[in-house]
Amino acid sequence: MPASPSRLFAQITTAEPPGDTTVVMRRAVVLGGSIAGLMAARVLSDHADEVLIVERDPSDVDGGPRPGVPQGSQVHALLPAGQVQLERWFPGIAEEAFALGAPLPPSDEVAARIFINGVEGLPPKPGSSGPGLITTRPFLEALVRRRTLAIDNIRMVYGRAEGIDFAPSRVSRVRYVPEGGGEPVAVGADFVVDAMGRSSRLGDWLDENGWPKPPMRRMPIKLNYATALYRRDEKISDTWVVVYHTMAGPGRTARIGGINSVEDDRWIMLVAGYDTDRPSRDVADFTKRCREQYPEMFGAIAEYGEMLSDVITYHQADSRRREFHQLDRLPAGLVAAGDAVASFNPVYGQGMTSAMLHASCLSAYLRSNPSSVRDQPAHAYFDLVRVVVDAAWQVSTSADIELPHVNGPYPRGYKITKWFGDLVFRASQTDPVLSKRLNRVTTMLDHPSALSRPSVLLRALRVGLSTRPRAAVATGGASNGHGAARS
Ligand SMILES: Cc1cc2nc3c(=O)[nH]c(=O)nc-3n(C[C@H](O)[C@H](O)[C@H](O)COP(=O)(O)OP(=O)(O)OC[C@H]3O[C@@H](n4cnc5c(N)ncnc54)[C@H](O)[C@@H]3O)c2cc1C
């Protein structure tokens, strides 16, 4: 009997160190050297004589944002399941990050505050993965890059990947134009990973070579982000981490906000809306939004904090997934990972963690099929990846489908799932047991099916009957007793 998605998910999210390594190929080529590509390269280094990463963005990488990852200036949270994988593949990396300036939480009781629909919820309990790693995206990526490129058999070249050659039923070569232009270079490859992000052209390359393209599923979210950095200052606010999320509803506009304490004694602060609710790059607009639409610490930081960057905006039109698992024909030796497979509404912070879990899928695939990875299509890999994508997609789209400008696609059994989801969600705002359960699912430590057990339903019903709804916190600068705005 095939293993259930929840069982597979538990295997994929394991913290177990990788087992014995068997080299099954000469050269693996990874296209794209961001989070997904670096993690895939780390896994492949156990199974290939040589791993070559082809990355088109030659920016001098010093821990700052780079053009190849335009979303890199925005708030990026690494979910606990991602931190587990990071530590699994790069032991000691969190300690290294703290030594390099990633801020350590002020106490074991992590000082995260969560506001959902204007109501302050129970703070998440610290996970088993150690203190939460909270950094900017470029800091994290630079750390992972350093650790990856320190591995003897991994090498990175700068150039724009232009295509893959097939011979005839498997990958044979990768072609790229080296940095600075010139003649395309062709390198032989036993195995190729597409980690070129959400705009990957792999589908077109397959199509041009007579292979089917993976069908694409989209949900049009029309998300608008704006982010700025501030000097962290206890006199202005004792804020460590704040998550603010309001779903659309009677008298409510869907809105997201966040504050993270990050390296170099800074706060990174986000405000975001949907559709026509679009923050601009204008500092006055950013400050006004912080002051009028969010809990008081947003306004205090925006108004009194020292701003260290411009306001940087980002628009994401849709969540999208490429359904590689549906393909009945696929060249041998070819896989995809990270956003090249699925890219979600970023407010749920699933992207980097998903990329890390895809690396775990790759490891499981390479270890369980050592004799066939070069000659057989990687359907088994994509079946594993589907488990991760389905889990993340279910969590993110079940809330996004409620947005007024989103008209589906509605999943089967939508009404009952929504009723049940709302019930558990409301109860989790006051009940620590349900709060923890829900938190483990939204942070990708547990599969969503952990919430559909009868015991969860009964508990949610009991909690729902015994508690009255809680009052919303004030927005618009009114103090709620946390932090001290300087006058
Ligand atoms: C506004 C915003 C906020 C986000 N916040 C979070 C968050 O809080 N937490 C989280 O986990 N995720 C977040 N994400 C998602 C996260 O950024 C992505 O999921 C993650 O970067 C995916 O990594 P990747 O390696 O698959 O792709 P990318 O990071 O997009 O990297 C793709 C790489 O491929 C390279 N490349 C592209 N084409 C070629 C080519 N032809 N040849 C060679 N190289 C090529 C690019 O230069 C780049 O380095 C957010 C995304 C957005 C848009």
The ligand as an SDF file (V2000), in Angstrom:
LIG
                    3D

 53 58  0  0  0  0  0  0  0  0999 V2000
    7.7600   39.6440   -1.6850 C   0  0  0  0  0  0  0  0  0  0  0  0
    8.2190   38.2520   -1.3160 C   0  0  0  0  0  0  0  0  0  0  0  0
    8.4140   37.9220    0.0110 C   0  0  0  0  0  0  0  0  0  0  0  0
    8.7970   36.6260    0.3510 C   0  0  0  0  0  0  0  0  0  0  0  0
    8.9040   36.2760    1.6670 N   0  0  0  0  0  0  0  0  0  0  0  0
    9.2680   35.0210    1.9910 C   0  0  0  0  0  0  0  0  0  0  0  0
    9.3940   34.6300    3.3440 C   0  0  0  0  0  0  0  0  0  0  0  0
    9.1180   35.3850    4.2720 O   0  0  0  0  0  0  0  0  0  0  0  0
    9.8190   33.3560    3.6020 N   0  0  0  0  0  0  0  0  0  0  0  0
   10.0940   32.4750    2.6070 C   0  0  0  0  0  0  0  0  0  0  0  0
   10.4880   31.3490    2.8890 O   0  0  0  0  0  0  0  0  0  0  0  0
    9.9630   32.8120    1.3270 N   0  0  0  0  0  0  0  0  0  0  0  0
    9.5490   34.0460    0.9910 C   0  0  0  0  0  0  0  0  0  0  0  0
    9.4150   34.3860   -0.3220 N   0  0  0  0  0  0  0  0  0  0  0  0
    9.6390   33.3590   -1.3480 C   0  0  0  0  0  0  0  0  0  0  0  0
   11.1080   33.1760   -1.6240 C   0  0  0  0  0  0  0  0  0  0  0  0
   11.6840   34.3860   -2.0450 O   0  0  0  0  0  0  0  0  0  0  0  0
   11.2670   32.1170   -2.7110 C   0  0  0  0  0  0  0  0  0  0  0  0
   10.4240   31.0320   -2.4360 O   0  0  0  0  0  0  0  0  0  0  0  0
   12.6860   31.6040   -2.7920 C   0  0  0  0  0  0  0  0  0  0  0  0
   13.5620   32.6370   -3.1180 O   0  0  0  0  0  0  0  0  0  0  0  0
   12.7710   30.5110   -3.8450 C   0  0  0  0  0  0  0  0  0  0  0  0
   14.1060   30.2110   -4.0750 O   0  0  0  0  0  0  0  0  0  0  0  0
   14.5460   29.6690   -5.5100 P   0  0  0  0  0  0  0  0  0  0  0  0
   15.9790   29.3500   -5.3710 O   0  0  0  0  0  0  0  0  0  0  0  0
   13.6140   28.6190   -5.9550 O   0  0  0  0  0  0  0  0  0  0  0  0
   14.3120   30.8820   -6.5140 O   0  0  0  0  0  0  0  0  0  0  0  0
   14.9420   32.3420   -6.5190 P   0  0  0  0  0  0  0  0  0  0  0  0
   15.3440   32.7350   -5.1620 O   0  0  0  0  0  0  0  0  0  0  0  0
   13.9670   33.2110   -7.2340 O   0  0  0  0  0  0  0  0  0  0  0  0
   16.2650   32.2040   -7.3810 O   0  0  0  0  0  0  0  0  0  0  0  0
   16.3120   31.8640   -8.7280 C   0  0  0  0  0  0  0  0  0  0  0  0
   17.7800   31.9310   -9.1340 C   0  0  0  0  0  0  0  0  0  0  0  0
   17.9120   31.4770  -10.4720 O   0  0  0  0  0  0  0  0  0  0  0  0
   18.7570   32.3630  -11.1730 C   0  0  0  0  0  0  0  0  0  0  0  0
   18.3960   32.2610  -12.5970 N   0  0  0  0  0  0  0  0  0  0  0  0
   17.2220   32.5610  -13.1870 C   0  0  0  0  0  0  0  0  0  0  0  0
   17.2670   32.3140  -14.4980 N   0  0  0  0  0  0  0  0  0  0  0  0
   18.4950   31.8260  -14.7440 C   0  0  0  0  0  0  0  0  0  0  0  0
   19.1510   31.3730  -15.9190 C   0  0  0  0  0  0  0  0  0  0  0  0
   18.5500   31.3840  -17.1240 N   0  0  0  0  0  0  0  0  0  0  0  0
   20.4230   30.9240  -15.8140 N   0  0  0  0  0  0  0  0  0  0  0  0
   21.0690   30.8990  -14.6030 C   0  0  0  0  0  0  0  0  0  0  0  0
   20.4910   31.3250  -13.4760 N   0  0  0  0  0  0  0  0  0  0  0  0
   19.2220   31.7740  -13.5370 C   0  0  0  0  0  0  0  0  0  0  0  0
   18.4620   33.7310  -10.5610 C   0  0  0  0  0  0  0  0  0  0  0  0
   19.4900   34.6680  -10.7980 O   0  0  0  0  0  0  0  0  0  0  0  0
   18.3410   33.3530   -9.0860 C   0  0  0  0  0  0  0  0  0  0  0  0
   19.5840   33.3440   -8.4380 O   0  0  0  0  0  0  0  0  0  0  0  0
    9.0100   35.6630   -0.6770 C   0  0  0  0  0  0  0  0  0  0  0  0
    8.8250   36.0110   -2.0120 C   0  0  0  0  0  0  0  0  0  0  0  0
    8.4100   37.2820   -2.3240 C   0  0  0  0  0  0  0  0  0  0  0  0
    8.1510   37.6120   -3.7700 C   0  0  0  0  0  0  0  0  0  0  0  0
  1  2  1  0
  2  3  1  0
  2 52  2  0
  3  4  2  0
  4  5  1  0
  4 50  1  0
  5  6  2  0
  6  7  1  0
  6 13  1  0
  7  8  2  0
  7  9  1  0
  9 10  1  0
 10 11  2  0
 10 12  1  0
 12 13  2  0
 13 14  1  0
 14 15  1  0
 14 50  1  0
 15 16  1  0
 16 17  1  0
 16 18  1  0
 18 19  1  0
 18 20  1  0
 20 21  1  0
 20 22  1  0
 22 23  1  0
 23 24  1  0
 24 25  2  0
 24 26  1  0
 24 27  1  0
 27 28  1  0
 28 29  2  0
 28 30  1  0
 28 31  1  0
 31 32  1  0
 32 33  1  0
 33 34  1  0
 33 48  1  0
 34 35  1  0
 35 36  1  0
 35 46  1  0
 36 37  1  0
 36 45  1  0
 37 38  2  0
 38 39  1  0
 39 40  1  0
 39 45  2  0
 40 41  1  0
 40 42  2  0
 42 43  1  0
 43 44  2  0
 44 45  1  0
 46 47  1  0
 46 48  1  0
 48 49  1  0
 50 51  2  0
 51 52  1  0
 52 53  1  0
M  END
$$$$
